[in-house]
């Protein structure tokens, strides 16, 4: 085609765009150097196969240069790739040679060369031949190397983007947080009497410090950030619950008020430290390996853990001693807490075989979920974005609900631009469909979903010209790097947890029990997201909310398991001649009040968020509710029984040379 006709050709192709497959792009080449072809411009039809970027980017090219054939007859281009590019290049060249498909080499949407490979090229070293002049070959070599050069960034357009959640969702989330805080506040008082005020003071200080530090760091409030705050509340309450439950035990044994407090703080320190250190190590690893939402969650968690130790141990102890010095004794019992779980003697370990069957079913469902599939959100698989100007303010939450129905349950991401009169709507609906008419189908669905906010009887052309300001295909915001980082972080965190528990407890069974419990809880969450997605009346999509839920479930479950293990270790050292089953049952029963109280506070927080928090956070809250329940279950019925059934003859604690468990003191024990 003549160069002078390029604008007209572009106009014609734009009008006929809907007649071509959605994964076909048109690009101009460079004019030939020959005098009789200088006025002509090649036009290429490129097939993307649904990819948003090239199969191989320029950053894999380590070197490219102009050279000559061995006989020096004509110029060629030599190209070297790194190992990542070499592997992909071999696949591409094999396909090109077998099917005689040209490989387009492009920069800034201009095709500089489109050679066909003679065969599969391995090792990363290639030579590109053609009717090159020396100048052509040098230009092509420079183009190949351009992809690995740094490029300056320049703002070509800007617009003000509003919050994804919208005003109603933000207000609902704030209301849910306020209600849950009040509920936990009252629960502490109802269960722990006047000492509950100390726990509440520590909780308030923890939240104020956490939010203040995050604000000072300029952090944004996101779904993973909310998850980190939820876990912070759970651990802040948990620290005081562990201490208070131990003080109550000492008081029940007949000790005086001050000795009981001193002993309670002393004996509760190891389990508190173990629970916080394991969670802290996990957060450090997530921060190091993770990206985006994972790093945000880890930041909130690290701050919350450190402040939980400070407020839960130092501040609460200081306030308690202040009351003691004033000759004012705090009460740790109420009429309710005196009766609940008093002298609990449930035989948990005896039902471990039933629990094993349930766990095997959970394992099977977790594995099956990968075959059954998940609903991936826009953040994972990309989508299509539409900028719609309504001319009047609309209810963002209602728009989201209407579009979810229209898009067959696919929940769109909606952002305001300026105000609620203009929305940026991104949907993953039919993103994997590369049919010719898919763009028209999606826009037609969009018009149907927005019918309540547009003039009646609006036509496709009128919508396109007057209301749709922009449409484009968007890349996944959760990239492959983020996915790999999350997987690496999780695997490395599990390894570190295994080693830490092994060092602290001197027994690999404790480590294995912790890891199995964590995997059990993750499989439950995966199974729920896979098999319940078509049952529940709200979206269960794999997005950053899901990542946040998984991380929170792991943190909560691990904290719960370590507390139970700490008590088992203590009893295994202090009791002689008592069977492992009896020791473990006693340990679980004696920590049952703490387990239920911690689980209950977190469960109520999430339940209120689920009921009041709005549509956007329902999937996240639902996963968390499942995680809290299964985390409590796995600590009692999955992690603990492993200690009994592995190495039956080996004692649970550190044994001396005679094979007997070391004992620091004798405790009268009847079960």
C-alpha positions in Angstrom: 0.0 0.0 0.0 1.1 3.6 -0.7 2.4 5.5 2.3 0.1 8.4 1.5 -2.9 6.0 1.8 -2.0 4.7 5.3 -4.5 7.1 7.1 -7.4 5.9 4.8 -6.4 2.3 5.3 -6.4 2.8 9.1 -9.9 4.3 8.9 -11.3 1.4 6.9 -9.8 -1.2 9.2 -11.3 0.6 12.2 -14.8 0.5 10.7 -14.3 -3.2 9.8 -12.8 -4.1 13.2 -15.8 -6.1 14.4 -15.6 -8.3 11.4 -12.1 -9.6 12.4 -11.3 -11.9 15.4 -10.7 -10.0 18.6 -7.2 -11.3 18.9 -6.1 -10.0 15.5 -4.1 -6.7 15.3 -2.9 -4.7 12.3 0.5 -3.1 12.2 2.5 -1.3 9.6 6.0 -2.4 8.6 8.9 -0.2 7.5 9.2 0.9 3.8 11.7 -1.0 1.7 15.0 0.8 0.9 14.8 -0.2 -2.9 14.0 2.9 -5.0 10.9 1.4 -6.6 9.4 0.4 -3.2 10.2 3.5 -1.1 6.6 4.8 -1.5 5.0 1.5 -0.3 4.4 0.5 3.2 3.8 -3.2 4.2 0.7 -4.0 6.3 0.9 -7.0 8.7 -2.0 -8.9 10.3 -0.8 -10.1 13.7 -2.4 -12.9 15.7 -2.1 -12.5 19.5 -4.0 -15.7 20.6 -5.5 -13.7 23.4 -2.2 -12.5 24.9 -2.0 -8.9 26.1 1.7 -8.8 25.4 4.3 -10.4 23.1 5.3 -14.0 23.7 8.9 -12.8 24.2 9.8 -9.3 25.3 13.1 -7.5 24.5 14.5 -7.9 28.0 15.5 -11.5 27.2 17.8 -10.4 24.5 21.3 -10.2 25.9 23.0 -9.0 22.7 22.3 -8.4 19.0 24.7 -7.2 16.3 25.0 -6.9 12.5 27.4 -9.5 10.9 27.9 -11.2 7.5 27.4 -14.7 6.1 30.4 -16.9 6.3 31.3 -16.2 2.7 30.8 -12.5 3.4 28.2 -12.2 0.7 25.3 -10.6 2.6 24.6 -9.0 5.9 22.8 -10.9 8.7 21.8 -10.3 12.3 23.2 -12.4 15.2 21.1 -12.5 18.4 21.8 -14.0 21.9 19.1 -14.7 24.5 19.2 -15.6 28.2 18.0 -19.0 29.4 14.4 -17.8 29.9 14.1 -16.4 26.4 16.0 -19.3 24.9 13.5 -21.9 26.1 10.5 -19.9 24.8 12.3 -19.0 21.5 12.9 -22.7 20.8 9.1 -23.4 21.0 8.3 -20.4 18.8 10.8 -21.2 16.1 9.7 -24.9 16.0 6.1 -23.9 15.5 7.2 -21.3 12.8 9.2 -23.9 10.9 6.5 -26.6 11.1 3.6 -24.4 10.0 5.6 -21.8 8.0 4.3 -19.0 10.2 6.4 -15.7 10.2 7.6 -14.4 13.6 7.0 -10.6 13.9 9.7 -8.5 15.4 8.0 -5.3 16.6 8.8 -2.1 18.4 6.1 0.6 19.2 3.6 -1.3 17.0 5.8 -1.2 14.0 7.0 -4.5 12.4 10.7 -4.3 11.5 11.0 -7.9 10.3 8.9 -11.0 10.0 11.2 -14.0 9.3 10.2 -17.7 9.1 12.4 -20.1 11.1 14.1 -22.8 9.2 13.9 -25.1 12.2 13.8 -25.1 16.0 16.6 -22.9 17.4 17.9 -24.0 20.8 20.6 -22.6 23.0 19.5 -19.0 22.7 21.9 -18.2 19.7 20.1 -17.2 16.5 20.9 -15.6 13.1 18.4 -13.7 11.1 18.8 -13.6 7.4 17.0 -11.7 4.7 17.4 -9.2 1.9 19.1 -6.8 4.3 21.4 -4.0 3.5 24.1 -3.3 6.1 21.9 -0.4 7.3 18.9 -2.6 7.6 20.8 -5.2 9.6 22.2 -2.6 12.0 18.8 -1.1 12.5 17.2 -4.5 13.3 20.1 -5.3 15.7 19.4 -2.1 17.5 15.7 -2.8 17.6 16.3 -6.2 19.2 18.6 -4.7 21.8 16.1 -1.8 22.5 13.9 -3.9 24.7 16.5 -4.3 27.4 17.3 -0.5 27.5 15.8 1.7 30.2 13.1 4.0 28.9 12.0 7.4 30.5 8.4 7.6 31.7 6.3 10.5 30.5 2.7 11.2 31.5 0.5 11.3 28.4 -2.8 11.4 30.2 -4.1 11.5 33.8 -7.5 11.2 35.5 -8.7 11.1 39.1 -9.7 7.6 40.0 -12.0 7.0 43.0 -12.1 4.1 45.5 -13.0 0.7 44.2 -15.2 0.0 47.2 -17.4 3.1 46.9 -18.9 5.3 49.6 -21.5 2.8 50.7 -19.0 -0.1 51.0 -16.6 2.2 53.0 -19.4 3.2 55.4 -20.6 -0.4 55.7 -17.0 -1.5 56.5 -16.6 1.2 59.0 -19.9 0.3 60.7 -18.9 -3.4 60.8 -15.6 -2.5 62.4 -17.3 -0.3 65.0 -19.9 -2.9 65.8 -17.4 -5.7 66.1 -15.2 -3.6 68.4 -18.1 -2.9 70.7 -19.1 -6.6 70.8 -15.5 -7.7 71.7 -15.3 -4.9 74.2 -18.4 -6.1 76.0 -17.4 -9.7 75.6 -14.2 -9.1 77.5 -16.1 -7.5 80.4 -18.8 -10.2 80.5 -16.2 -13.0 80.6 -13.3 -11.5 82.6 -15.1 -9.0 84.8 -13.0 -5.9 85.8 -9.8 -7.4 84.4 -11.5 -7.2 81.0 -11.0 -3.4 81.2 -7.2 -4.1 81.0 -7.6 -6.2 77.9 -9.8 -3.5 76.3 -7.3 -0.8 77.1 -4.5 -2.9 75.5 -6.7 -3.5 72.5 -7.5 0.2 72.0 -3.9 1.1 72.3 -2.9 -1.6 69.9 -5.3 -0.4 67.2 -4.5 3.3 67.7 -0.8 2.6 67.4 -1.2 0.3 64.4 -3.4 2.8 62.5 -1.1 5.6 63.5 2.0 3.9 62.2 0.3 2.9 59.0 -0.9 6.4 58.5 2.6 7.7 59.2 4.0 5.3 56.5 1.4 6.6 54.0 -0.2 3.2 53.7 -3.5 2.7 51.8 -6.4 0.8 53.3 -6.9 -2.3 51.1 -8.6 -5.7 51.5 -5.3 -7.4 52.6 -4.8 -4.4 55.0 -8.2 -5.0 56.6 -7.3 -8.7 56.9 -4.1 -7.7 58.7 -6.1 -5.5 61.1 -8.5 -8.4 61.8 -5.7 -10.7 62.6 -4.1 -8.0 64.8 -7.4 -7.7 66.8 -7.4 -11.5 67.2 -3.8 -11.7 68.4 -4.2 -8.6 70.7 -7.2 -10.2 72.4 -5.5 -13.6 72.4 -2.5 -12.3 74.3 -4.6 -11.2 77.2 -6.9 -14.2 77.0 -3.8 -16.6 77.4 -2.6 -14.6 80.4 -6.0 -14.4 82.1 -6.8 -18.0 81.5 -3.5 -19.0 83.2 -4.2 -16.6 86.1 -7.6 -18.2 86.5 -6.0 -21.7 86.6 -3.6 -20.6 89.3 -6.4 -19.1 91.3 -8.5 -22.3 91.0 -5.5 -24.2 92.4 -5.8 -22.2 95.6 -2.9 -19.7 95.1 -3.2 -16.2 96.4 -4.0 -13.2 94.3 -0.5 -11.8 93.8 1.2 -15.2 93.4 -1.4 -16.2 90.9 -0.8 -13.1 88.8 3.0 -13.5 88.9 2.7 -17.2 88.0 0.1 -16.5 85.3 2.3 -13.9 83.5 5.4 -16.1 84.0 3.8 -19.3 82.6 1.9 -17.7 79.8 5.0 -15.9 78.4 6.4 -19.0 76.5 3.2 -19.8 74.6 2.6 -16.1 73.8 6.1 -15.7 72.5 6.0 -18.9 70.5 2.7 -17.9 68.9 3.9 -14.4 68.0 7.4 -15.5 66.8 6.0 -18.0 64.4 3.5 -15.5 63.0 6.2 -12.8 62.9 8.6 -15.1 60.9 5.8 -15.8 58.5 5.1 -12.1 58.1 8.8 -11.3 57.5 9.0 -14.0 54.7 5.8 -12.7 53.1 7.1 -9.2 53.1 10.4 -10.3 51.6 9.0 -12.5 48.8 5.6 -11.1 48.3 4.4 -8.3 46.1 1.4 -6.0 46.1 -1.4 -7.2 48.4 0.8 -9.8 50.0 3.4 -7.2 51.1 0.6 -4.9 52.4 -0.8 -7.7 54.5 2.7 -8.6 55.9 3.4 -4.9 56.8 0.2 -4.6 58.8 0.8 -8.0 60.4 4.4 -7.2 61.5 3.3 -3.9 63.1 0.4 -5.6 64.8 2.4 -8.4 66.2 5.0 -6.2 67.8 2.4 -3.9 69.2 0.4 -6.9 70.5 3.4 -8.0 72.5 4.0 -4.5 73.8 0.4 -3.8 74.7 -0.6 -7.3 75.8 2.3 -8.0 78.1 4.0 -4.7 79.1 1.1 -2.3 79.2 -1.4 -4.8 80.7 1.1 -5.9 83.4 1.9 -2.3 84.2 -1.8 -1.4 84.6 -2.4 -4.6 86.7 0.5 -3.7 89.0 -0.8 -0.2 89.3 -4.1 -1.5 90.6 -2.3 -4.0 92.9 -0.1 -1.2 94.4 -3.3 0.7 95.1 -4.6 -2.3 97.1 -7.3 -2.9 94.5 -7.6 -6.4 93.2 -9.0 -7.1 89.7 -11.6 -9.7 89.3 -11.0 -12.5 86.7 -14.2 -14.4 87.0 -17.9 -13.7 86.4 -20.9 -15.9 87.0 -20.7 -17.0 83.4 -17.0 -17.7 83.2 -17.1 -19.7 86.4 -19.4 -22.2 84.8 -18.2 -22.3 81.2 -15.6 -25.0 80.5 -15.1 -25.6 84.2 -13.4 -29.0 84.8 -13.8 -29.8 81.1 -12.9 -33.5 80.5 -13.8 -34.1 76.8 -12.0 -37.1 75.3 -10.8 -35.4 72.0 -8.1 -37.9 71.1 -10.4 -40.9 71.4 -12.3 -39.5 68.4 -9.2 -39.0 66.3 -10.0 -41.7 63.8 -13.3 -40.0 62.9 -11.3 -36.8 62.6 -8.8 -38.6 60.3 -11.6 -39.6 58.0 -12.9 -36.1 57.9 -9.4 -34.8 57.1 -9.0 -37.3 54.3 -12.2 -36.1 52.8 -11.0 -32.5 53.1 -7.7 -33.5 51.4 -9.6 -35.1 48.6 -11.8 -32.1 48.1 -8.8 -29.8 48.2 -7.1 -31.7 45.5 -10.3 -32.0 43.5 -10.8 -28.2 43.6 -7.8 -27.8 41.2 -9.7 -30.0 38.7 -13.1 -28.4 39.4 -11.6 -25.0 38.8 -12.1 -21.6 40.4 -13.7 -18.3 39.4 -10.7 -16.0 38.7 -11.4 -12.3 39.0 -10.1 -9.5 36.8 -7.0 -9.1 39.0 -5.9 -12.6 38.0 -6.9 -13.0 34.3 -7.4 -9.4 33.1 -10.5 -8.1 31.3 -12.1 -5.3 29.4 -12.4 -1.8 30.8 -15.1 0.7 29.8 -15.2 4.3 30.8 -18.9 5.3 31.0 -20.2 8.9 31.5 -23.8 8.8 32.7 -24.3 12.5 33.0 -25.7 12.1 36.5 -24.6 10.4 39.8 -25.4 6.7 40.1 -25.4 4.2 43.0 -22.1 2.3 42.5 -23.1 -0.7 44.6 -26.4 -1.1 42.8 -24.6 -0.8 39.4 -22.2 -3.6 40.6 -25.1 -5.8 41.6 -27.0 -5.3 38.3 -23.9 -6.0 36.2 -23.0 -9.1 38.1 -26.4 -10.5 37.2 -26.0 -9.5 33.5 -22.4 -10.9 33.4 -23.6 -14.3 34.7 -22.2 -13.9 38.2 -18.9 -12.3 37.1 -18.3 -9.5 39.6 -16.9 -6.4 37.9 -14.4 -4.0 39.4 -15.9 -0.5 39.4 -14.0 2.8 40.1 -15.4 6.3 40.1 -13.7 8.9 38.0 -14.0 12.3 39.6 -17.4 11.5 41.0 -20.2 8.9 40.7 -21.3 10.3 37.4 -18.5 8.6 35.5 -17.4 5.1 36.2 -14.5 2.9 35.1 -16.1 -0.6 34.8 -13.7 -3.6 34.3 -15.0 -7.1 33.8 -13.4 -10.5 33.1 -16.6 -11.7 31.3 -15.7 -13.8 28.2 -12.1 -12.7 28.5 -10.9 -16.1 27.3 -13.2 -16.0 24.3 -11.4 -14.9 21.1 -14.4 -15.1 18.8 -15.1 -12.5 16.2 -18.2 -10.9 17.9 -17.1 -11.2 21.5 -16.5 -7.4 21.9 -20.0 -6.6 20.6 -21.5 -9.3 22.8 -19.9 -7.8 25.9 -20.9 -4.3 25.1 -24.5 -5.4 24.5 -24.5 -7.1 27.9 -23.0 -3.9 29.4 -25.9 -1.8 27.9 -28.5 -4.3 29.4 -26.9 -4.2 32.8 -26.8 -0.3 32.8 -30.4 0.0 31.4 -31.6 1.5 34.7 -29.1 4.4 34.4 -29.4 5.1 30.7 -32.2 6.6 28.6 -35.0 4.2 27.7 -34.7 2.5 24.3 -31.0 3.5 23.9 -29.4 2.1 20.8 -25.9 0.5 20.5 -24.7 3.4 18.3 -26.0 6.1 20.7 -24.4 4.4 23.7 -21.1 4.1 21.8 -21.1 7.8 20.8 -22.6 9.5 23.8 -22.0 7.5 26.9 -18.9 5.2 26.2 -15.9 7.4 26.4 -13.3 4.7 26.2 -12.8 1.0 26.0 -9.7 -1.1 26.3 -8.3 -4.5 27.2 -6.5 -4.5 30.6 -3.7 -6.7 31.9 -4.1 -8.7 35.1 -3.1 -6.6 38.2 -2.0 -9.8 39.9 0.9 -10.7 37.6 2.8 -13.9 37.2 5.5 -12.5 39.3 3.1 -11.8 42.2 1.7 -15.3 41.9 5.2 -16.8 42.0 6.1 -14.5 44.9 3.1 -15.6 46.9 3.8 -19.3 46.3 7.5 -18.9 47.2 6.6 -17.0 50.3 4.1 -19.6 51.4 6.5 -22.6 50.8 9.4 -20.8 52.5 7.2 -19.8 55.4 6.1 -23.3 56.0 9.7 -24.5 56.0 10.8 -21.9 58.5 7.8 -22.7 60.7 8.7 -26.3 60.6 12.3 -25.6 61.6 11.3 -23.1 64.4 8.9 -25.5 65.9 11.5 -28.3 65.7 14.0 -26.2 67.6 11.6 -24.9 70.2 9.9 -28.3 70.9 12.8 -30.6 70.2 10.4 -33.0 68.4 9.7 -33.3 64.7 6.1 -34.5 65.4 5.2 -31.0 66.7 6.5 -29.5 63.4 4.7 -32.0 61.3 1.5 -31.5 63.2 1.6 -27.7 62.7 2.3 -28.0 59.0 -0.5 -30.6 58.4 -2.9 -28.4 60.3 -2.1 -25.4 58.1 -2.4 -27.4 54.9 -5.7 -28.8 56.2 -7.1 -25.3 56.6 -5.8 -24.1 53.2 -7.5 -27.1 51.5 -10.8 -26.4 53.2 -10.7 -22.8 51.9 -9.8 -23.9 48.4 -12.6 -26.5 48.4 -15.1 -23.9 49.6 -14.1 -21.4 46.9 -14.2 -24.1 44.2 -17.4 -26.1 45.0 -19.5 -23.4 46.7 -19.0 -20.7 44.0 -22.2 -21.6 42.2 -24.2 -22.1 45.4 -23.7 -19.0 47.5 -25.5 -15.8 46.4 -22.2 -13.8 46.3 -19.0 -14.0 44.3 -16.2 -16.4 45.4 -13.4 -15.3 43.1 -9.7 -15.8 43.2 -8.4 -12.3 43.7 -6.5 -10.3 46.3 -9.3 -10.8 48.8 -8.7 -14.5 48.4 -5.0 -14.1 49.0 -5.7 -12.1 52.1 -8.1 -14.7 53.4 -5.6 -17.5 52.9 -2.9 -15.6 54.7 -5.1 -14.8 57.6 -6.3 -18.3 57.9 -2.7 -19.6 58.0 -1.8 -17.0 60.7 -4.8 -17.7 62.9 -4.5 -21.5 62.6 -0.8 -21.5 63.4 -1.3 -19.3 66.4 -4.0 -21.6 67.7 -2.0 -24.8 67.2 1.2 -23.5 68.9 -0.8 -22.5 72.0 -2.1 -26.1 72.3 1.3 -27.5 71.7 2.9 -25.3 74.3 0.6 -26.7 77.0 1.2 -30.3 75.8 4.9 -29.7 76.1 4.5 -28.3 79.6 2.4 -31.2 80.8 4.8 -33.7 79.2 7.6 -32.3 81.3 5.6 -32.0 84.5 3.7 -35.3 84.6 5.3 -38.7 85.2 3.8 -42.0 84.3 0.9 -40.5 82.4 -0.1 -41.7 79.0 0.3 -39.4 75.9 -3.5 -39.6 75.3 -4.3 -38.4 78.8 -1.7 -35.6 78.6 -3.0 -34.3 75.3 -6.6 -34.5 76.3 -5.8 -32.6 79.5 -3.8 -29.9 77.6 -6.6 -29.4 75.1 -9.3 -29.2 77.8 -7.2 -26.8 79.9 -6.7 -24.5 76.9 -10.2 -24.9 75.6 -11.6 -21.7 77.2 -8.7 -19.8 75.6 -9.3 -21.5 72.2 -13.0 -20.8 72.2 -12.6 -17.2 73.4 -10.1 -16.3 70.8 -12.0 -18.0 68.0 -15.2 -16.4 69.1 -13.8 -12.9 69.1 -12.4 -13.2 65.6 -15.5 -15.1 64.4 -17.8 -12.4 65.6 -15.6 -9.7 64.0 -15.8 -11.4 60.7 -19.4 -12.4 61.0 -20.4 -8.7 61.5 -18.2 -7.8 58.5 -20.0 -10.4 56.5 -23.4 -9.2 57.4 -22.9 -5.4 57.4 -19.7 -4.9 55.4 -21.3 -4.8 51.9 -21.2 -6.9 48.7 -17.5 -6.4 47.9 -16.1 -8.0 51.1 -18.6 -10.9 51.4 -16.4 -13.4 49.6 -13.4 -12.4 51.8 -15.5 -12.5 55.0 -17.0 -15.9 54.1 -13.6 -17.4 53.5 -12.4 -16.1 56.9 -15.5 -17.5 58.7 -14.7 -20.9 57.2 -11.0 -20.5 58.1 -11.7 -19.6 61.8 -13.9 -22.6 62.3 -11.5 -25.0 60.5 -8.5 -23.5 62.2 -10.0 -24.2 65.6 -11.0 -27.7 64.5 -7.5 -28.6 63.1 -5.7 -27.4 66.2 -7.7 -29.9 68.3 -8.5 -32.8 66.0 -5.7 -32.7 63.4 -2.5 -31.4 64.9 -2.7 -32.9 68.4 -3.6 -36.5 67.4 -0.5 -36.7 65.2 1.6 -36.5 68.4 -0.1 -39.7 69.6 0.1 -41.8 66.4 3.6 -41.0 65.3 6.4 -42.7 67.2 4.1 -44.2 69.8 6.9 -45.3 72.2 8.7 -42.0 72.2 7.6 -39.5 75.0 6.1 -36.2 74.1 8.8 -34.1 75.9 12.5 -34.1 76.1 13.6 -37.4 77.7 16.6 -38.0 80.0 19.2 -40.8 79.6 16.9 -43.3 81.4 14.1 -42.6 78.9 11.9 -40.9 81.4 10.3 -37.5 80.9 12.1 -34.7 82.8 9.9 -33.3 85.6 10.3 -29.9 87.3 7.5 -30.6 89.7 4.8 -33.1 90.5 1.3 -32.1 89.8 -1.6 -34.0 91.2 -3.6 -35.2 88.2 -6.9 -37.1 88.0 -8.6 -37.6 84.7 
